[in-house]
């Protein structure tokens, strides 16, 4: 998904807590491979907020 489309989806979301995680130079699933610790910290933060 492109960053532009992701931003449009977040803007259209009815959930005010919607977030968009972008990692420059990565495709849809590339952020985990590029920096697993950062990805895991972001995911843990999301889970903790629920």
TAQUICOR-V139804 format. One record per residue. RES is the residue in one small letter. PHI is phi in radians with two decimals (* if undefined). PSI is psi in radians with two decimals (NA if undefined). BURIAL is # if it has 9 or more other C-alpha atoms within 8 Angstrom, else .. Layout:
RES|PHI|PSI|BURIAL + RES|PHI|PSI|BURIAL
This chain:
x|*|2.41|. + x|-1.32|2.74|. + x|-1.06|-0.66|. + x|-1.09|-0.82|. + x|-1.14|-0.71|. + x|-1.04|-0.75|# + x|-1.11|-0.67|# + x|-1.13|-0.71|. + x|-1.14|-0.73|. + x|-1.11|-0.75|# + x|-1.11|-0.58|. + x|-1.49|-0.16|. + x|-1.18|2.47|. + x|-1.39|-0.20|. + x|-1.58|2.01|. + x|-1.19|-0.23|. + x|-1.65|0.12|. + x|-1.03|2.47|. + x|-2.27|2.69|. + x|-2.19|2.08|. + x|-1.73|2.10|. + x|-2.08|2.35|. + x|-2.14|1.92|. + x|-0.92|2.37|. + x|1.42|0.12|. + x|-2.05|2.55|# + x|-1.43|-2.84|. + x|-0.95|-0.78|. + x|-1.97|0.20|. + x|-1.33|-0.33|. + x|-1.09|-0.66|# + x|-1.11|-0.79|# + x|-1.16|-0.60|. + x|-1.27|-0.73|. + x|-2.63|1.40|. + x|-1.00|-0.68|# + x|-1.13|-0.75|. + x|-1.14|-0.73|. + x|-1.08|-0.81|# + x|-1.12|-0.67|# + x|-1.13|-0.72|. + x|-1.13|-0.75|. + x|-1.14|-0.74|. + x|-1.10|-0.71|. + x|-1.06|-0.70|. + x|-1.10|-0.81|. + x|-1.12|-0.70|. + x|-1.13|-0.52|. + x|-1.35|-0.26|. + x|-1.33|NA|.
